[in-house]
């Protein structure tokens, strides 16, 4: 009878020892799993940083190109403004010439009317 309790105790001790061993193995597996997850996260973060860096380089290049395009547009706009200003000056000058021409045509028409009526030219009267 004495043997039964000892054997039961030994079984219980062995059971607890086996459970401890399984728990240690489980904890070791969990630690390894966490280490693997950490490593994957670190690797993912490195890849994300690299992708973001490449993206930022692309954005910077696009911004530089846009700045060049805007500078070219400004230069083109300045050129067009100068040309329009030159055309405005020409239009004003042509307007003055047309006014002078209109006066000349009116004087010729008046002289023609006087000649057709047989009257002497008023400019030649003295």
ZIZIFEN-V925348 format. One line per field, one symbol per residue. ss: DSSP state (h for helix, s for strand, l for the rest). psi: psi as a letter, one per 20 degrees, with the letter a starting at -180 (. if undefined). A space follows every 10 residues. Layout:
ss->???
psi->???
This chain:
ss->lhhhhhhhhh hhhhhhhhhh hhhhhhhhhh hhhhhhhhhh hhhhhhhhhh hhhhhhhhhh hhhhhhhhhh hhhhhhhhhh hhhhhhhhhh hhhhhhhhhh hhhhhhhhhh hhhhhhhlll llllll
psi->hhhghghggh ggghghgggg gggggggggg gggggggggg gggghggggg ghggghgggg gggggggggg gggggghggh gggggghggg ggghgghhgg gggggghggg hggghhijqq pihiq.
